[in-house]
Amino acid sequence: RVLLMAQKIAQVLPLSIVAANITSKVILNQARKLDQCIIKYEAAEEIARNIGDLKDKFVLEANPGFGVLTRALLNSGATRIFALEPRPIFSKPLEELSKESGDRLNIIKADFNLIDRSRPGSISSADILRGVKQKLWEDDVLGYITGVASYRNTKQLLSYLMDQRATYRPLYHCWGRVAMAMIFPDTQSKSILASPGSRRYGRLSLFAQMMCDVIPSVKVPVEHIYPDCKDLSRRGAQSTNGSASTLPRYFQLIRLIPKREILVTEKGTAIADELIQQIMTVRNKPIVSILTLFLPDAIGFLEEIGVPADTTGSNLTAQDAAKIINRVAIGRQDANESSRSSDS
């Protein structure tokens, strides 16, 4: 197994780097615990071509690993790359690549999942993007976040999609529109792309389509991702009954471009996750049963915005969900103000 993995990596990296970094089975066992990364340069090239126009934009790469996608991004004309890789096993290949690329590549020993978080090991986006000129939200996309969205961080992206305007997420609030061009496992990509009424349509679909223009792109074979699916199976990335049916058959690049005209207000953002979670928990029941907990005249409100009273979470569109979220947020604000007036 060790030799097979070494041969696979040797296809894309100089032998000296392979020898320096893969010297024992212990190191490989450590690597299997990491987030996934691209290891086939041809796949990386295709991904880099389909992310978008990288000229005059920064790229924040999550967990670059051996730097294969990083190299492809550099060769595609990326002006500035910030590569966040917390694991020391990948230091050597990334340092070699950094020397070749000059000041276009910044290697940062930090975890992508901890940007602007109030947790140990967190890192500020202001520190990462020092020197990047900020833009207005209405301007063109300022930069892209890319990388493999593995099982560990796919759910984490939910909050990134919702927190684009929240003041506690400076990466999105202060820097302008930052797009995502992530490589998702097939199960997640199908959920993101699902249409209202389909079996896979759910919370992830609704959040993504409510906040972003969702653009599907190229598919990536699983053998071009490291660690491979067999490693994931051994690490427990499978269904609870032990079958491997949930392991990905492919990965897919999906571009998530934040909408210029945001559907959810800033006040709505604060309650969106709670409300959508409640609606999707009983996704096949009419949403009016949930809305009556928040709105005194839920049926009248649904009629007002043109949503049938028998609409369920499974066929609720992103546009209608945004209207509901914003109205509930106003209702909560009015209730809070009324409560404060009564107390005074």
C-alpha positions as CSV (number, residue, x, y, z in Angstrom):
1,R,0.0,0.0,0.0
2,V,2.8,2.4,0.8
3,L,4.6,1.7,-2.5
4,L,1.4,2.2,-4.5
5,M,0.7,5.5,-2.8
6,A,4.3,6.6,-3.4
7,Q,4.0,5.7,-7.1
8,K,0.8,7.7,-7.4
9,I,2.4,10.8,-5.8
10,A,5.6,10.4,-7.8
11,Q,3.5,11.0,-11.0
12,V,3.0,14.6,-10.0
13,L,6.0,15.5,-7.7
14,P,9.8,15.5,-8.2
15,L,11.3,12.3,-6.8
16,S,13.4,14.3,-4.3
17,I,10.3,15.7,-2.7
18,V,8.7,12.3,-2.5
19,A,11.8,10.8,-0.9
20,A,12.0,13.7,1.6
21,N,8.4,13.5,2.7
22,I,7.3,9.9,2.3
23,T,9.9,8.0,4.2
24,S,7.9,5.6,6.3
25,K,4.6,4.0,6.8
26,V,4.1,6.2,9.9
27,I,4.1,9.3,7.8
28,L,1.5,7.8,5.4
29,N,-0.7,6.8,8.2
30,Q,-0.5,10.4,9.5
31,A,-1.4,11.7,6.0
32,R,-4.5,9.5,5.9
33,K,-6.0,11.6,8.7
34,L,-5.8,14.9,6.7
35,D,-8.3,16.7,4.6
36,Q,-8.2,15.7,1.0
37,C,-6.3,17.3,-1.8
38,I,-5.8,16.9,-5.6
39,I,-2.8,14.7,-6.6
40,K,-3.2,14.5,-10.4
41,Y,-1.9,17.5,-12.3
42,E,-4.1,17.1,-15.3
43,A,-7.1,17.2,-13.1
44,A,-5.7,20.3,-11.3
45,E,-5.2,22.0,-14.6
46,E,-8.8,21.4,-15.6
47,I,-10.1,22.7,-12.3
48,A,-7.9,25.8,-12.4
49,R,-9.2,26.6,-16.0
50,N,-12.9,26.3,-14.8
51,I,-12.7,28.3,-11.5
52,G,-13.0,31.6,-13.3
53,D,-10.8,34.6,-14.4
54,L,-8.1,34.7,-11.8
55,K,-6.4,37.9,-13.1
56,D,-6.3,40.6,-10.4
57,K,-8.0,38.3,-7.9
58,F,-6.7,36.5,-4.9
59,V,-7.2,32.8,-4.3
60,L,-7.5,31.3,-0.9
61,E,-6.7,27.6,-1.1
62,A,-7.9,25.3,1.6
63,N,-5.6,22.4,2.5
64,P,-3.4,22.4,-0.6
65,G,-1.5,19.2,0.5
66,F,1.3,18.5,-1.9
67,G,0.6,21.7,-3.9
68,V,-0.6,20.1,-7.1
69,L,-3.6,22.4,-7.5
70,T,-1.5,25.3,-6.2
71,R,0.9,24.8,-9.1
72,A,-2.0,24.7,-11.6
73,L,-3.5,27.9,-10.2
74,L,-0.1,29.6,-10.5
75,N,0.2,28.4,-14.1
76,S,-3.3,29.7,-14.8
77,G,-2.3,33.2,-14.0
78,A,-3.5,33.6,-10.4
79,T,-2.1,36.9,-9.1
80,R,-2.0,36.1,-5.4
81,I,-2.5,32.7,-3.7
82,F,-2.9,32.3,0.1
83,A,-2.5,28.5,0.8
84,L,-3.7,27.4,4.2
85,E,-2.1,24.1,5.3
86,P,-1.8,23.3,9.0
87,R,-0.1,19.9,8.7
88,P,3.8,19.9,8.8
89,I,3.9,16.8,6.6
90,F,3.3,19.0,3.5
91,S,5.7,21.8,4.5
92,K,8.6,20.6,2.2
93,P,6.7,20.5,-1.2
94,L,4.9,23.7,-0.5
95,E,8.1,25.5,0.5
96,E,9.7,24.3,-2.7
97,L,6.8,25.7,-4.7
98,S,6.9,29.0,-2.8
99,K,10.5,29.5,-3.8
100,E,9.7,29.0,-7.4
101,S,6.7,31.3,-7.5
102,G,8.1,34.3,-5.6
103,D,5.7,36.6,-3.9
104,R,2.7,35.2,-5.8
105,L,2.3,32.4,-3.2
106,N,1.9,32.8,0.5
107,I,2.1,29.5,2.5
108,I,0.2,30.0,5.8
109,K,0.4,27.3,8.5
110,A,-3.3,27.6,9.6
111,D,-6.5,25.7,9.3
112,F,-9.0,26.9,6.7
113,N,-11.9,25.9,9.0
114,L,-10.7,28.3,11.8
115,I,-10.7,31.5,9.8
116,D,-12.2,34.3,12.0
117,R,-13.4,31.8,14.6
118,S,-13.3,32.3,18.4
119,R,-11.5,29.0,18.9
120,P,-7.9,28.0,19.7
121,G,-5.8,28.0,16.6
122,S,-8.0,30.5,14.8
123,I,-6.6,33.0,12.3
124,S,-7.9,36.4,11.3
125,S,-8.8,37.0,7.6
126,A,-7.3,40.5,8.1
127,D,-3.9,38.8,8.8
128,I,-4.3,36.4,5.8
129,L,-5.4,39.0,3.3
130,R,-3.1,41.8,4.4
131,G,-2.4,43.9,1.4
132,V,-5.5,42.9,-0.5
133,K,-7.6,45.9,-1.5
134,Q,-11.1,45.7,-0.3
135,K,-14.1,46.1,-2.6
136,L,-17.8,47.0,-2.3
137,W,-20.3,44.1,-2.3
138,E,-21.8,45.4,-5.6
139,D,-18.4,45.2,-7.3
140,D,-17.0,42.3,-9.2
141,V,-15.9,39.2,-7.3
142,L,-12.8,40.0,-5.2
143,G,-11.4,36.5,-5.0
144,Y,-12.0,32.8,-4.8
145,I,-11.8,30.1,-2.1
146,T,-10.9,26.7,-3.5
147,G,-9.9,23.2,-2.5
148,V,-11.4,19.8,-1.8
149,A,-14.5,20.1,0.5
150,S,-13.9,16.8,2.3
151,Y,-16.3,15.1,4.7
152,R,-14.8,17.0,7.6
153,N,-15.5,20.5,6.3
154,T,-18.5,20.2,3.9
155,K,-21.0,21.0,6.6
156,Q,-18.7,23.8,7.8
157,L,-19.4,25.5,4.4
158,L,-23.0,25.9,5.4
159,S,-22.2,28.6,7.8
160,Y,-19.9,30.3,5.3
161,L,-22.8,30.5,2.8
162,M,-25.1,32.1,5.4
163,D,-22.6,34.4,7.1
164,Q,-21.5,36.5,4.1
165,R,-22.9,39.7,5.6
166,A,-22.7,38.9,9.3
167,T,-20.4,41.2,11.2
168,Y,-18.8,38.2,13.0
169,R,-17.5,36.8,9.6
170,P,-15.1,39.5,8.5
171,L,-13.9,37.4,5.5
172,Y,-17.2,38.0,3.8
173,H,-18.4,41.2,5.6
174,C,-15.4,43.4,5.1
175,W,-13.6,42.2,1.9
176,G,-16.5,42.2,-0.6
177,R,-17.9,39.3,-2.5
178,V,-15.7,36.2,-2.1
179,A,-16.7,33.3,-4.3
180,M,-16.2,29.6,-3.6
181,A,-15.0,27.1,-6.2
182,M,-14.9,24.0,-4.1
183,I,-14.5,20.4,-5.2
184,F,-17.3,18.5,-3.5
185,P,-17.9,14.7,-3.0
186,D,-20.7,13.6,-5.3
187,T,-23.2,13.2,-2.4
188,Q,-22.7,16.8,-1.4
189,S,-22.6,18.1,-5.0
190,K,-25.9,16.4,-5.7
191,S,-27.4,18.0,-2.6
192,I,-26.2,21.5,-3.5
193,L,-27.5,21.2,-7.1
194,A,-30.8,19.6,-6.2
195,S,-34.0,21.3,-7.3
196,P,-37.1,21.9,-5.1
197,G,-39.2,18.8,-5.0
198,S,-36.4,16.3,-5.6
199,R,-35.3,13.7,-3.1
200,R,-32.0,15.3,-2.4
201,Y,-33.3,18.8,-1.9
202,G,-32.7,20.0,1.6
203,R,-30.9,22.5,3.9
204,L,-27.7,22.5,2.0
205,S,-29.5,23.1,-1.4
206,L,-31.6,25.8,0.1
207,F,-28.8,27.8,1.7
208,A,-26.6,27.5,-1.3
209,Q,-29.2,28.6,-3.8
210,M,-30.6,31.4,-1.5
211,M,-27.2,33.0,-1.1
212,C,-25.3,32.2,-4.3
213,D,-25.5,31.6,-8.0
214,V,-24.7,27.9,-8.1
215,I,-22.7,26.9,-11.2
216,P,-21.8,23.2,-11.6
217,S,-18.5,22.4,-13.4
218,V,-16.1,19.6,-14.1
219,K,-16.1,16.2,-12.4
220,V,-13.0,14.7,-10.9
221,P,-12.3,11.0,-10.6
222,V,-11.8,9.7,-7.1
223,E,-8.4,8.4,-7.9
224,H,-7.2,11.9,-8.4
225,I,-8.0,12.8,-4.8
226,Y,-5.7,11.9,-1.8
227,P,-6.4,10.2,0.5
228,D,-8.4,7.8,-1.7
229,C,-11.9,6.4,-0.9
230,K,-10.6,3.2,0.6
231,D,-8.7,5.3,3.2
232,L,-11.9,7.2,3.9
233,S,-13.7,3.9,4.4
234,R,-11.2,2.8,7.0
235,R,-11.6,6.2,8.7
236,G,-15.4,5.7,9.0
237,A,-16.7,7.8,6.1
238,Q,-19.5,5.4,5.4
239,S,-23.0,4.8,6.4
240,T,-24.0,3.8,9.9
241,N,-24.8,0.2,8.8
242,G,-21.2,-0.2,7.7
243,S,-21.8,-0.2,3.9
244,A,-19.6,1.7,1.6
245,S,-22.5,3.0,-0.5
246,T,-22.1,6.5,0.7
247,L,-18.5,6.8,-0.4
248,P,-18.1,9.2,-3.4
249,R,-17.9,7.8,-6.9
250,Y,-16.6,11.2,-8.1
251,F,-15.9,14.7,-7.0
252,Q,-17.3,17.8,-8.7
253,L,-16.2,21.4,-8.9
254,I,-19.0,23.8,-8.1
255,R,-18.8,27.5,-8.2
256,L,-20.8,29.4,-5.6
257,I,-20.9,33.1,-6.5
258,P,-22.5,35.3,-3.9
259,K,-25.5,37.1,-5.3
260,R,-25.0,40.9,-5.9
261,E,-28.6,41.4,-4.7
262,I,-28.8,39.5,-1.4
263,L,-32.2,37.9,-0.8
264,V,-31.8,37.6,3.0
265,T,-31.5,40.8,5.1
266,E,-28.8,41.1,7.7
267,K,-31.5,40.7,10.5
268,G,-32.8,37.6,8.6
269,T,-29.3,36.1,8.6
270,A,-29.4,35.9,12.4
271,I,-32.4,33.6,12.4
272,A,-32.1,31.8,9.1
273,D,-30.3,28.7,10.3
274,E,-32.7,28.1,13.1
275,L,-35.8,28.6,10.9
276,I,-34.6,26.5,8.0
277,Q,-33.5,23.7,10.3
278,Q,-37.0,23.5,11.8
279,I,-38.6,23.5,8.4
280,M,-36.3,20.9,7.0
281,T,-36.6,18.6,10.0
282,V,-40.2,18.0,9.0
283,R,-39.5,18.7,5.3
284,N,-42.6,16.8,4.0
285,K,-45.1,18.6,6.2
286,P,-46.7,22.0,5.3
287,I,-44.4,24.8,6.4
288,V,-47.4,26.7,7.9
289,S,-47.2,24.3,10.9
290,I,-43.8,25.7,11.6
291,L,-44.5,29.4,10.7
292,T,-47.4,29.6,13.2
293,L,-44.8,29.4,15.9
294,F,-43.3,32.6,14.6
295,L,-46.1,34.5,12.9
296,P,-49.6,35.2,14.2
297,D,-51.2,35.1,10.7
298,A,-48.9,32.6,8.9
299,I,-51.6,31.6,6.4
300,G,-52.3,35.2,5.5
301,F,-48.7,36.0,5.1
302,L,-48.2,33.0,2.7
303,E,-51.1,34.2,0.6
304,E,-49.6,37.7,0.6
305,I,-46.3,36.5,-0.9
306,G,-48.0,34.0,-3.2
307,V,-46.9,30.8,-1.5
308,P,-49.6,28.0,-1.3
309,A,-50.5,27.0,2.3
310,D,-49.7,23.4,1.6
311,T,-46.0,24.2,0.5
312,T,-43.6,21.9,2.3
313,G,-39.9,22.2,3.1
314,S,-39.1,19.8,0.3
315,N,-40.5,22.1,-2.4
316,L,-39.8,25.5,-0.8
317,T,-37.9,27.7,-3.3
318,A,-34.9,29.8,-2.2
319,Q,-36.7,33.0,-3.2
320,D,-39.8,32.1,-1.1
321,A,-37.6,31.0,1.8
322,A,-35.8,34.3,1.8
323,K,-39.2,36.2,2.0
324,I,-40.3,34.0,4.9
325,I,-37.0,34.5,6.8
326,N,-37.1,38.3,6.4
327,R,-40.7,38.5,7.6
328,V,-40.0,36.3,10.6
329,A,-37.0,38.5,11.5
330,I,-39.2,41.6,11.4
331,G,-41.8,39.9,13.6
332,R,-39.2,38.9,16.1
333,Q,-37.8,42.5,16.2
334,D,-41.3,43.9,16.7
335,A,-42.0,41.4,19.5
336,N,-38.7,42.3,21.2
337,E,-39.4,46.0,21.0
338,S,-42.9,45.5,22.3
339,S,-41.5,43.5,25.2
340,R,-39.0,46.2,26.1
341,S,-41.7,48.9,26.0
342,S,-43.9,46.8,28.4
343,D,-41.0,46.4,30.8
344,S,-40.2,50.1,30.8
